[in-house]
Amino acid sequence: PDPFVKPYRVYCDMETDNGGWT
């Protein structure tokens, strides 16, 4: 989950400002 959580969690944190996608 590290390589799959890092890239899409970073842009998600900027999108929702919550990083609660994962």
PDB file of N, CA, C and O in Angstrom:
ATOM      1  N   PRO A   1       0.826  -1.219   0.000  1.00  0.00           N
ATOM      2  CA  PRO A   1       0.000   0.000   0.000  1.00  0.00           C
ATOM      3  C   PRO A   1       0.860   1.268   0.000  1.00  0.00           C
ATOM      4  O   PRO A   1       0.351   2.356  -0.271  1.00  0.00           O
ATOM      5  N   ASP A   2       2.133   1.142   0.295  1.00  0.00           N
ATOM      6  CA  ASP A   2       3.012   2.318   0.356  1.00  0.00           C
ATOM      7  C   ASP A   2       3.132   3.019  -0.998  1.00  0.00           C
ATOM      8  O   ASP A   2       2.932   4.230  -1.080  1.00  0.00           O
ATOM      9  N   PRO A   3       3.461   2.269  -2.072  1.00  0.00           N
ATOM     10  CA  PRO A   3       3.610   2.913  -3.388  1.00  0.00           C
ATOM     11  C   PRO A   3       2.264   3.297  -3.997  1.00  0.00           C
ATOM     12  O   PRO A   3       2.218   4.079  -4.946  1.00  0.00           O
ATOM     13  N   PHE A   4       1.191   2.767  -3.474  1.00  0.00           N
ATOM     14  CA  PHE A   4      -0.139   3.045  -4.015  1.00  0.00           C
ATOM     15  C   PHE A   4      -0.878   4.077  -3.156  1.00  0.00           C
ATOM     16  O   PHE A   4      -1.882   4.649  -3.580  1.00  0.00           O
ATOM     17  N   VAL A   5      -0.373   4.299  -1.967  1.00  0.00           N
ATOM     18  CA  VAL A   5      -1.002   5.248  -1.051  1.00  0.00           C
ATOM     19  C   VAL A   5      -0.282   6.596  -1.085  1.00  0.00           C
ATOM     20  O   VAL A   5      -0.889   7.644  -0.865  1.00  0.00           O
ATOM     21  N   LYS A   6       1.008   6.550  -1.362  1.00  0.00           N
ATOM     22  CA  LYS A   6       1.806   7.786  -1.336  1.00  0.00           C
ATOM     23  C   LYS A   6       1.411   8.766  -2.448  1.00  0.00           C
ATOM     24  O   LYS A   6       1.119   9.926  -2.158  1.00  0.00           O
ATOM     25  N   PRO A   7       1.395   8.328  -3.712  1.00  0.00           N
ATOM     26  CA  PRO A   7       1.139   9.273  -4.803  1.00  0.00           C
ATOM     27  C   PRO A   7      -0.299   9.772  -4.845  1.00  0.00           C
ATOM     28  O   PRO A   7      -0.536  10.942  -5.144  1.00  0.00           O
ATOM     29  N   TYR A   8      -1.253   8.911  -4.552  1.00  0.00           N
ATOM     30  CA  TYR A   8      -2.656   9.306  -4.675  1.00  0.00           C
ATOM     31  C   TYR A   8      -3.205   9.837  -3.352  1.00  0.00           C
ATOM     32  O   TYR A   8      -4.317  10.361  -3.292  1.00  0.00           O
ATOM     33  N   ARG A   9      -2.428   9.695  -2.326  1.00  0.00           N
ATOM     34  CA  ARG A   9      -2.839  10.256  -1.041  1.00  0.00           C
ATOM     35  C   ARG A   9      -2.342  11.702  -0.928  1.00  0.00           C
ATOM     36  O   ARG A   9      -2.920  12.527  -0.221  1.00  0.00           O
ATOM     37  N   VAL A  10      -1.255  11.975  -1.648  1.00  0.00           N
ATOM     38  CA  VAL A  10      -0.669  13.318  -1.630  1.00  0.00           C
ATOM     39  C   VAL A  10      -1.568  14.291  -2.388  1.00  0.00           C
ATOM     40  O   VAL A  10      -1.804  15.414  -1.942  1.00  0.00           O
ATOM     41  N   TYR A  11      -2.068  13.839  -3.547  1.00  0.00           N
ATOM     42  CA  TYR A  11      -2.913  14.718  -4.353  1.00  0.00           C
ATOM     43  C   TYR A  11      -4.315  14.761  -3.755  1.00  0.00           C
ATOM     44  O   TYR A  11      -5.061  15.718  -3.962  1.00  0.00           O
ATOM     45  N   CYS A  12      -4.659  13.722  -3.018  1.00  0.00           N
ATOM     46  CA  CYS A  12      -5.967  13.680  -2.368  1.00  0.00           C
ATOM     47  C   CYS A  12      -5.981  14.640  -1.192  1.00  0.00           C
ATOM     48  O   CYS A  12      -6.999  15.264  -0.893  1.00  0.00           O
ATOM     49  N   ASP A  13      -4.846  14.750  -0.533  1.00  0.00           N
ATOM     50  CA  ASP A  13      -4.746  15.654   0.613  1.00  0.00           C
ATOM     51  C   ASP A  13      -4.912  17.101   0.149  1.00  0.00           C
ATOM     52  O   ASP A  13      -5.394  17.960   0.887  1.00  0.00           O
ATOM     53  N   MET A  14      -4.496  17.345  -1.106  1.00  0.00           N
ATOM     54  CA  MET A  14      -4.618  18.695  -1.660  1.00  0.00           C
ATOM     55  C   MET A  14      -6.023  18.917  -2.211  1.00  0.00           C
ATOM     56  O   MET A  14      -6.498  20.048  -2.308  1.00  0.00           O
ATOM     57  N   GLU A  15      -6.674  17.819  -2.566  1.00  0.00           N
ATOM     58  CA  GLU A  15      -8.011  17.933  -3.152  1.00  0.00           C
ATOM     59  C   GLU A  15      -9.063  18.124  -2.056  1.00  0.00           C
ATOM     60  O   GLU A  15      -9.885  19.037  -2.125  1.00  0.00           O
ATOM     61  N   THR A  16      -9.025  17.260  -1.056  1.00  0.00           N
ATOM     62  CA  THR A  16     -10.030  17.302   0.000  1.00  0.00           C
ATOM     63  C   THR A  16      -9.500  18.012   1.238  1.00  0.00           C
ATOM     64  O   THR A  16     -10.248  18.322   2.165  1.00  0.00           O
ATOM     65  N   ASP A  17      -8.171  18.266   1.235  1.00  0.00           N
ATOM     66  CA  ASP A  17      -7.539  18.926   2.377  1.00  0.00           C
ATOM     67  C   ASP A  17      -7.766  18.111   3.647  1.00  0.00           C
ATOM     68  O   ASP A  17      -7.705  18.629   4.762  1.00  0.00           O
ATOM     69  N   ASN A  18      -8.028  16.833   3.446  1.00  0.00           N
ATOM     70  CA  ASN A  18      -8.318  15.956   4.572  1.00  0.00           C
ATOM     71  C   ASN A  18      -7.490  14.682   4.470  1.00  0.00           C
ATOM     72  O   ASN A  18      -7.167  14.067   5.486  1.00  0.00           O
ATOM     73  N   GLY A  19      -7.148  14.286   3.255  1.00  0.00           N
ATOM     74  CA  GLY A  19      -6.353  13.081   3.051  1.00  0.00           C
ATOM     75  C   GLY A  19      -7.097  11.839   3.503  1.00  0.00           C
ATOM     76  O   GLY A  19      -6.477  10.832   3.844  1.00  0.00           O
ATOM     77  N   GLY A  20      -8.413  11.900   3.510  1.00  0.00           N
ATOM     78  CA  GLY A  20      -9.200  10.770   3.977  1.00  0.00           C
ATOM     79  C   GLY A  20      -9.734   9.935   2.838  1.00  0.00           C
ATOM     80  O   GLY A  20     -10.875   9.475   2.870  1.00  0.00           O
ATOM     81  N   TRP A  21      -8.896   9.740   1.823  1.00  0.00           N
ATOM     82  CA  TRP A  21      -9.309   8.926   0.680  1.00  0.00           C
ATOM     83  C   TRP A  21      -8.946   7.471   0.910  1.00  0.00           C
ATOM     84  O   TRP A  21      -9.680   6.565   0.517  1.00  0.00           O
ATOM     85  N   THR A  22      -7.816   7.259   1.544  1.00  0.00           N
ATOM     86  CA  THR A  22      -7.326   5.893   1.739  1.00  0.00           C
ATOM     87  C   THR A  22      -8.101   5.269   2.893  1.00  0.00           C
ATOM     88  O   THR A  22      -7.861   4.114   3.244  1.00  0.00           O
TER      89      THR A  22
END
